[in-house]
Amino acid sequence: MILELKIKNFLSFKEEVTFSFEATKDKSFEDYQVVEVTPNTRILRLAIVYGTNASGKSNLLNAFDFLRTFWFDIPENKNEPTGVIPFLLDKETPQEPSEFSLTFYTKGVKHLYMLVLDRKKVLSEKLFVYPGTQPALIFDRKLNENISEITFNTKKIKISQPAKDEISVKCLPNMSVLAAYNRVNVAVPEIDNVIRWMKSQYGLPSIEPNTRLVDFAENQIAQNESVRKHILNFLSRADYNITNIHTEEIEKKVTDDMLSLLLNKVGNLPNDERERLKMERTIKLTKTEFEHKIVNTNGSSEFYKMAKGLQSAGTIRTLGLASAIRETIENNAFLAIDEIESSLHPRLVEFIIEDFLKQKSHSQLLMTTHYDGLLEEDDLLRKDSIWFTNKKASGSTELYSLTDFKGINRISSLQKAYKYGKFGAIPNI
């Protein structure tokens, strides 16, 4: 589970900010929203971020996404950019490095990952484990005359000198030690545990309003009957009149133009699939139809199948979100959703959050939203799960929690307090 993320000089975050899932001493909804990973550490399963347009809400999610991509991305050469974007509305920060610090728990053990890099190279990268209250270094990577020097703590881990040398050779200045480690035939349990968590429990990429989730949902439904039943049950409880979902795999001939596009533009296409495309000139697609139940004028039930393209935007987004959130819960993973209310009725947003929280697990959701009606749902949200982003005069983002304010327990309506500027993070119109 994620405890906190610190960000500095990344996108709209100029000064260092800290986002935290750590729970306060508040005992509200303890059974469903708080996980006690150690006797002294309690972590929230849900956090919601409010803020105006262009205040930095999405950039918080982008920070999580950047780490996910950077950890295992393998550049073709040492001259490729790292992909990091510093704060650009300043004369000095574009030339300064960006900094990230992620604290997380895997198998009940605390870890700390730290990264400092600029657009061309990694300046520093460290990984710590906490066997007790004090951290123990796993590896420390520094840049010396544009060459990465990696030091492994042999008091904590067992790794041979040839393996260390091979990792150092493969670790280009613009990539992560973790990516280089993955290319070497060596097993270090302390590192393998972290990589396993990063790949399986750091969750899916952030979901944006225009993210095409329907393909993911179709594949899940087609491959797993229990997923289909779960989605149908979810849609039924969400008051959709969908009684069944039919999926089948079909083959479709591709034109010369389409074949050229697939072979030349899809960079991650496996070689065997490339050869199959050249030989068979077909692509495999999933065809999905939704069965709707209606009551006719005689009071009898009738069932009609309708193609995916005829479903409403809200239906398709609900289908995708239900699939992604189920996957997150099953894997005790982390998932970020930008503008959760997009294409959804406010009551449906509340239902999605409530349904997630009822599924006991170590999974975590981070959501951004403009739907301030959630602030009135004091039987759904904890105060320490509410965060705000505010755009300062400098154009940079400040990030803060509702619990930073004094006297919030005496406020009768958080929605009205937010609406009238008590917490900032609203447009000055």
NORNOR-V397916 format. One record per residue. N is the residue number from 0. RES is the residue in one small letter. PSI is psi in whole degrees, -180 to 180 (NA if undefined). OMEGA is omega in whole degrees, -180 to 180 (none if undefined). Layout:
BEGIN
n: [N N]
res: [RES RES]
psi: [PSI PSI]
omega: [OMEGA OMEGA]
END
This chain:
BEGIN
n: [0 1 2 3 4 5 6 7 8 9 10 11 12 13 14 15 16 17 18 19 20 21 22 23 24 25 26 27 28 29 30 31 32 33 34 35 36 37 38 39 40 41 42 43 44 45 46 47 48 49 50 51 52 53 54 55 56 57 58 59 60 61 62 63 64 65 66 67 68 69 70 71 72 73 74 75 76 77 78 79 80 81 82 83 84 85 86 87 88 89 90 91 92 93 94 95 96 97 98 99 100 101 102 103 104 105 106 107 108 109 110 111 112 113 114 115 116 117 118 119 120 121 122 123 124 125 126 127 128 129 130 131 132 133 134 135 136 137 138 139 140 141 142 143 144 145 146 147 148 149 150 151 152 153 154 155 156 157 158 159 160 161 162 163 164 165 166 167 168 169 170 171 172 173 174 175 176 177 178 179 180 181 182 183 184 185 186 187 188 189 190 191 192 193 194 195 196 197 198 199 200 201 202 203 204 205 206 207 208 209 210 211 212 213 214 215 216 217 218 219 220 221 222 223 224 225 226 227 228 229 230 231 232 233 234 235 236 237 238 239 240 241 242 243 244 245 246 247 248 249 250 251 252 253 254 255 256 257 258 259 260 261 262 263 264 265 266 267 268 269 270 271 272 273 274 275 276 277 278 279 280 281 282 283 284 285 286 287 288 289 290 291 292 293 294 295 296 297 298 299 300 301 302 303 304 305 306 307 308 309 310 311 312 313 314 315 316 317 318 319 320 321 322 323 324 325 326 327 328 329 330 331 332 333 334 335 336 337 338 339 340 341 342 343 344 345 346 347 348 349 350 351 352 353 354 355 356 357 358 359 360 361 362 363 364 365 366 367 368 369 370 371 372 373 374 375 376 377 378 379 380 381 382 383 384 385 386 387 388 389 390 391 392 393 394 395 396 397 398 399 400 401 402 403 404 405 406 407 408 409 410 411 412 413 414 415 416 417 418 419 420 421 422 423 424 425 426 427 428]
res: [m i l e l k i k n f l s f k e e v t f s f e a t k d k s f e d y q v v e v t p n t r i l r l a i v y g t n a s g k s n l l n a f d f l r t f w f d i p e n k n e p t g v i p f l l d k e t p q e p s e f s l t f y t k g v k h l y m l v l d r k k v l s e k l f v y p g t q p a l i f d r k l n e n i s e i t f n t k k i k i s q p a k d e i s v k c l p n m s v l a a y n r v n v a v p e i d n v i r w m k s q y g l p s i e p n t r l v d f a e n q i a q n e s v r k h i l n f l s r a d y n i t n i h t e e i e k k v t d d m l s l l l n k v g n l p n d e r e r l k m e r t i k l t k t e f e h k i v n t n g s s e f y k m a k g l q s a g t i r t l g l a s a i r e t i e n n a f l a i d e i e s s l h p r l v e f i i e d f l k q k s h s q l l m t t h y d g l l e e d d l l r k d s i w f t n k k a s g s t e l y s l t d f k g i n r i s s l q k a y k y g k f g a i p n i]
psi: [149 131 -52 158 128 138 139 134 52 122 -121 0 99 -63 161 134 157 123 135 140 5 131 147 -173 -4 133 9 133 39 -41 -32 -29 -8 135 125 97 -29 166 -24 6 120 126 136 150 -12 139 141 133 127 153 164 169 140 23 -12 6 -51 -31 -28 -44 -37 -31 -44 -43 -39 -47 -44 -43 -45 -37 -38 9 135 105 154 -30 172 -6 -5 147 155 -21 -8 144 115 177 122 -12 52 153 -26 -40 -31 -24 -3 156 159 151 140 145 115 125 128 165 133 131 35 7 134 139 155 125 130 138 131 124 159 -166 -20 -27 162 127 -34 141 127 149 128 152 151 90 -23 -140 -21 143 148 128 137 -52 155 119 128 162 125 107 49 16 131 127 119 125 124 139 94 -8 -21 -35 158 118 134 159 -42 -38 -41 -42 -41 -40 -43 -40 -40 -16 97 159 -18 19 168 151 -36 -38 -41 -43 -39 -17 5 139 78 149 113 105 -39 -32 -39 -39 -40 -45 -40 -43 -44 -38 -38 -27 -5 -4 -172 163 157 142 120 168 -31 11 130 92 -14 -35 -42 -45 -43 -47 -40 -45 -42 -33 -18 114 -35 -32 -44 -45 -39 -45 -42 -42 -42 -47 -36 -45 -23 8 32 146 33 122 -16 158 123 127 144 148 128 154 140 134 145 145 169 -41 -43 -40 -43 -41 -45 -40 -31 -23 -23 98 -30 20 123 151 -40 -33 -34 -45 -38 -42 -42 -38 -50 -24 42 154 150 127 154 122 126 133 143 131 121 140 129 160 118 -178 -18 -1 7 153 139 151 134 137 135 141 159 -39 -12 2 155 159 -37 -39 -47 -42 -40 -43 -48 -45 -41 -40 -45 -42 -38 -46 -40 -44 -44 -36 8 45 -179 138 136 136 121 129 67 -28 -5 123 10 144 143 -39 -32 -36 -46 -40 -43 -44 -46 -42 -40 -46 -26 -20 99 124 -176 19 156 140 134 120 146 152 157 -2 94 -7 -23 -27 -19 -10 72 -5 9 -41 141 151 -32 -1 1 127 162 147 140 133 122 171 -27 -7 -4 164 132 142 129 161 154 -32 -7 -17 141 148 19 -25 -16 -3 123 -30 106 -33 -46 -39 -41 -44 -37 17 12 -36 6 -155 30 155 142 83 NA]
omega: [179 176 -180 175 174 -176 176 177 178 -178 -176 179 -180 176 -180 174 180 171 -175 172 -176 -178 173 179 177 -177 -179 175 -175 -173 -172 -172 -177 175 178 -176 172 180 -177 -178 180 -174 179 176 -174 171 -178 -176 176 176 -180 171 179 179 177 180 -179 -180 174 177 179 179 176 -180 -180 180 -179 -179 -174 -175 -172 177 -180 179 180 179 -174 -179 177 177 179 -179 -180 178 -180 175 -171 -177 -176 -179 -174 -172 178 179 -179 -179 173 -176 177 176 -176 176 -176 179 171 -175 177 -177 -179 176 177 177 -178 -176 175 -178 172 -174 -175 -171 175 180 -178 177 -177 174 179 170 -179 176 176 179 -178 -179 174 -178 172 172 179 -178 179 178 180 -178 177 175 -180 174 -175 178 177 -179 -176 173 -178 -178 177 179 -176 178 176 179 177 -180 -178 177 -180 180 -177 -177 177 -178 -176 180 -178 173 -178 178 178 178 -179 -178 -177 -179 -179 180 174 -174 -178 177 180 179 180 180 178 178 -179 -176 -174 -174 173 169 178 171 -179 179 178 180 -178 178 -179 -178 -172 179 177 -179 179 -179 178 -179 -178 -174 -172 -179 -180 177 179 180 179 -179 179 178 179 -179 178 180 178 174 168 -179 179 -176 178 176 -179 178 173 179 180 177 -178 178 179 177 177 180 180 179 179 179 -179 -176 -174 -174 -179 -172 -175 180 -179 -178 -180 177 176 -179 178 179 -179 -177 -172 179 177 172 -180 -179 176 178 -177 175 -180 178 -179 177 175 176 -177 -176 179 -180 -180 179 175 -176 -178 175 179 -178 179 -177 -180 179 179 178 179 178 -178 180 178 178 -179 -180 179 180 -178 -179 176 179 179 180 -178 -176 -176 -170 179 179 177 -179 180 180 -177 -175 -177 179 -176 173 -180 -180 179 175 179 180 -180 180 -179 -179 178 -176 180 -180 -176 177 176 179 -178 175 171 -176 167 -178 169 -176 -177 177 178 -179 177 -178 -177 174 -178 -175 168 -179 -179 177 -176 -178 -179 168 -179 179 -179 -180 180 -176 -180 -177 167 -176 -178 -176 175 -178 175 -178 178 174 -178 178 179 180 -176 -179 178 180 179 179 178 -179 -177 169 -179 -176 -175 175 174 -179 178 -175 none]
END
